[in-house]
Amino acid sequence: MYENTFPTKRFQRTFEFLQKHIDTEELILDLGVSNPFSEILVAQGYAVQNTEGEDLDDDISLVKQFDGAVVTAFEIFEHLVNPYGVLKAIPCDKLLVSVPLKLWFSSAYRNPTDIRDQHYHEFEDWQLDYVLNKAGWEIKDSIKFTNPTKKLGLRPILRHFTDRYYLVYCERSKI
């Protein structure tokens, strides 16, 4: 299929999961600026529009105005103080979300030189499920997967066995 054409295992797993739930005819709003994964989606025949780098905690106007079928949020919600506000504002009925999972052996990512480039949340699966459900989304499918590295050390060894990413497909609740 697409073996060995992705730069990372995470991209390959994410693409296979998205392909399972989303048709190429469905317009996608990918939260976040254009990135290597959104470029992969376009190369594979998906129509993708990205947000423009606005702070989604403060400005969700582009999200509210979206007139397509699907919103994707791949490793975005951990950077927001309030992902709930964005989740409530999404106007379409399909959503794919991935987040890094909280690891017991590693603290949350922090960049002291760029306040927007840090993780305010590293979720446990139940926490993401809760905020999705509270915002009106019904989880239809999900997977967790590891992200091993080739570095040496205890943490890199643990990453071979510990799930690092949680990927969820949701539909707007009909209730």
ABEGO torsion letter per residue (X at the ends): XABGABABAAAAAAAAAAAAABBAABBBBBBEBBBAAAAAAAAAGBBBBBBAGBBAAABAAAAAABABABBBBBGAAAABABAAAAAAABABABBBBBBBBBBAABBBBBBAABAABBBABBBBAAAAAAAAAAAGBBBABBBBBBBBBABBEAAAAAAAABBABBBBBBBBBAX
